[in-house]
Every structure is written in structure tokens, then in C-alpha cells.
Amino acid sequence: MADSVLTTKPSIDSILARAARLASDYLSENKNRDRLVVDWLPPGKLREKLGLKLPKEGRGLEAAFTDAQSFLKRSVRTGHPYFLNQLYTGSDPAALLGEWIASLANASMYTYEVAPVFTLLEEELVRKMGKMAGWEDCEGIFNPGGSISNLMAVLAARNAAFPHAKQRGLLAEDRPVLFCSEEAHYSVPRAASVAGIGIDAARKVPVDSIGRMRPDALASMIQKALADGFKPFMVSATCGTTMPGAFDPLEELADLCEEHKLWLHADAAFGGSVLFSKKHRNLMDGVERTNSLSWNPHKTMGVPLSCSALLLPEKGQLKATNALDADYLFHDTAEAYCDRGDMTIQCGRRVDVLKLWLSWQSHGDEGYRRRVERAFDLTASGRDLLKLRDSFELVREPEGCTLLFRFLPPSLREQERDEAWNEKLERANITLRERLKHEGRIMLNYASLDGLATLRLVLTHPDLTVEDLRFILDEMERAGANL
Ligand SMILES: Cc1ncc(COP(=O)(O)O)c(C=O)c1O
């Protein structure tokens, strides 16, 4: 079949109209609690069901629609209120529209000449988000996820401390070390690895009982590194840690960084949206003293993946770190000062700003504030509900919008707590979580904390209620009754 036959106007009209209907039905069903989050199948069975095979001859637009429908049906419904597995959730029609239009325009964010509108949107969003962090002016760039924003921060900090590294690489005598908490996201040590500093040079600072980096421990570790002949250059604080959602104390860390002339980065990939709330903004007091800030609108603000900004109060750092002046791309035009391609490690770059812009227009600052405050309130209620039940044990007092706890199966409740008990508890919690996933009604995650599997509920879905939380805990008790 000739390609033109596949894309004639009538068939595009009909397929896109049906796709719009599919999307709209799908979105409205996200509120239906009776819907499964996932119709779970293991990989072998799923492969069989999907009949994955690419054709020699094109099958046309109709086939594309049929496949898309079947793939969506078998995918995890991440906008469902009972998808509590990841730090992102929800579904936002305005943002979806932005995603579609961005693909339709198919611009690349490197130059003003191919992305004039989106370049200006990005500048505006950077300015607005920077202002919320307390900076009158700043620079920034949208990246494909918080991991890349953190990497870009490490590269910028490395460039400030070891400017020769861009051209010549790190030298044996450089001996750089950076610090992050032992509960920082793994993208920070990985960034150290990618930046040629090495994972061992990302030193893990102990946390307090809530999960916040301890400034006293950091001070000792900086002293020790200096005494051993290393060159500390950066502290990566976390605002909203991946498991307990804790906020490292930025003011105290900023004091230490100023004293030792270290770059202070705030990884607020998860927690950045507290800046919308007067009530909770104090968790990020001191953010205006940082040198860089990662903030993912694709987490608590509900914009679809991926959407992550890196913001820096001192202009020029991104270009100083990344620019290579490729002359086939960046020309000496009157508008070249708007080109953003040399601020990043990417060449072609997706338009991630349109979906955020449209979502922000649709919700406003106040809509996001309500969403954030609701998540905090719900977490406080969830904590109280957990405490009332013998079948659960809270593992950390929540500071952000996640609940960390363990399920205590009836068979273990009255037994002595020794190593064998711990092992049984670990197995029971992992089994419970797998059971729930296979049933498909609720998805939640777990990780090892203090050496033991710990369940995590992320409570940022805007439609989640206290009633839902009761149901979720009931379901866990039901599914774990015989463990
Ligand atoms: C604290 C923190 N930083 C960074 C990241 C990485 O973000 P992304 O998944 O967008 O790469 C995560 C992911 O969950 C995170 O929790």
C-alpha cells in the first residue's frame, strides 16, 4: 500500500476523532474505582496476547488505531486513584492536549528559529519557577526527567570547581567529592559516575529519624575529606526524598556550603511543588540560597512524563558547562541570543514546556496549591488511620506526602521479634505487595529501609479521599489475612 493512501485526509479525520473519543472515555474512567489499575499478565502471556510482530507491508492507519487501543487496555492505568506505586500519578486533560500539540508541531528546542513559541514559553516558565524559589532572575532548562536535571547540576558544579574538566577531563590531583544523604535518589551517585567523578566520590551523609540529612554529620564528613586531601565541591540536598518524602534542612546546609565554598544543589524533583503552598513552603526555607534546583512538574503537579526543570540563580553557568557552538545549528542571527541548545547536554530536545504551560493555565497557582495541600492533609489522615490498626506499623513519621509502613500479618503479631521474625515480616510484606499487584486493584511500592522491606503509599492523586485510604487498608488486611 502506498504511504499516501495511509494518510489521506478522510482517514486522518476519522482516526483522530476516534482517538479523541478513546482518550476522553479513558480519562473519565480513571475516576471509576471499580476499574482495575492493571489487568496483570506476566511477560510471556502478555507478549502472546499482544501478538507483537512488525509487518513487511504497512497495515494502514486503521491498524495503528486498533493496536493503540489494545496496548492502552493492557497498560497500567497510572491516572487511577489506586495507582500509588510511583511519585507521579493523575491525569490532566490540558496537559494531554499540550502533549498532542507538541507532537503535532514536532519542534526541537535547540534554536529559536525552529521553536520560536516554545522557546519563549520555556523562558517564561523558568522565570516563574525561579521567582517561586526566591530569585528575581535566573536561568534554567527543561530536561527529560529529574535524573538528568541532577546530572546537569553535578556537571555545572563540577565546571565551577574544576573548569579544566570540560576540555581536559578531571586530573589525578583534583580528587573531587560531593555529598548527598544516604536516602538521596540514586540519580545523584549515578550523576557522579557519569560526570567522571565516580560513585565512591558521592559520599552518603547519615539521616535523622525522619530521613533528613544531618548537618552535624555533613560537617564532620567535609572536615574528614579535607584532612584526607580530597576536594569537596558540592552538596546535593533532597527536598522530598524518594521513600519518606523528607526535606533536608537547606538553611543549615547553606551555612556549611558558604563556609566551605561548596555548590549547594536542591533535588526537589518530588518536593518542589511545596513552593505553591504558604502553609508548607517552610520545608524549603533556604532554597533561595542554593546554586541549583531540580523540580519535576511531572510528579506532584500531575503533568505527564516527562517534565523536569533545572533552575540556577546565576546566569551563564549552563552555557559555560555545556556549550560547544556547533556551527551547523547555532547561527549568528539577530535572534541567536534566544537559542537554548547550548545550555544542555542534548542536541534535539522534546517540547516538554507546552503541556506544563497549558496545565498551569488551566489550574493556576491556586489549583496547584490546593492539590499540594490536599496531599499533605491526606497524608496526615492516612498516618492516623494506620496508627489505629494493629495490622500496620508506621516506619517513619511523614514529613511529605508518602506513608511508610509495614503490614503485620496476624501470624506474626504476638511473636517475639528476632532475626527470624524480621525475615518472615520481610517475606510477608513483599508477598502482600505482589498479591495486590496481581489482583490489579491497588498498586503500591516497597523498598528496603533500615534493612527491612517497607511499603510505601504515595498520596498525591488529586481525587484520593480518606474513604479511599480506608478501603486500601481494608484491602491490604484482606489480601494479607493468611500470611
Ligand atoms: C528525589 C528524586 N530525585 C530525582 C528523581 C528522578 O526523577 P526522574 O524519574 O524524573 O528521572 C526521583 C524519582 O523518583 C526522586 O524521587
The ligand as an SDF file (V2000), in Angstrom:
LIG
                    3D

 16 16  0  0  0  0  0  0  0  0999 V2000
   14.1440   12.7110   44.9100 C   0  0  0  0  0  0  0  0  0  0  0  0
   14.1810   12.2910   43.4730 C   0  0  0  0  0  0  0  0  0  0  0  0
   15.0680   12.8540   42.6510 N   0  0  0  0  0  0  0  0  0  0  0  0
   15.1550   12.5220   41.3620 C   0  0  0  0  0  0  0  0  0  0  0  0
   14.3310   11.5500   40.8270 C   0  0  0  0  0  0  0  0  0  0  0  0
   14.4600   11.1610   39.3990 C   0  0  0  0  0  0  0  0  0  0  0  0
   13.4350   11.7120   38.6500 O   0  0  0  0  0  0  0  0  0  0  0  0
   13.0660   11.1250   37.2210 P   0  0  0  0  0  0  0  0  0  0  0  0
   12.3320    9.8440   37.4710 O   0  0  0  0  0  0  0  0  0  0  0  0
   12.2320   12.1840   36.6090 O   0  0  0  0  0  0  0  0  0  0  0  0
   14.3510   10.9010   36.4890 O   0  0  0  0  0  0  0  0  0  0  0  0
   13.3930   10.9180   41.6480 C   0  0  0  0  0  0  0  0  0  0  0  0
   12.4940    9.8990   41.0960 C   0  0  0  0  0  0  0  0  0  0  0  0
   11.6200    9.3910   41.6930 O   0  0  0  0  0  0  0  0  0  0  0  0
   13.3240   11.2900   43.0010 C   0  0  0  0  0  0  0  0  0  0  0  0
   12.4740   10.7050   43.8600 O   0  0  0  0  0  0  0  0  0  0  0  0
  1  2  1  0
  2  3  1  0
  2 15  2  0
  3  4  2  0
  4  5  1  0
  5  6  1  0
  5 12  2  0
  6  7  1  0
  7  8  1  0
  8  9  2  0
  8 10  1  0
  8 11  1  0
 12 13  1  0
 12 15  1  0
 13 14  2  0
 15 16  1  0
M  END
$$$$
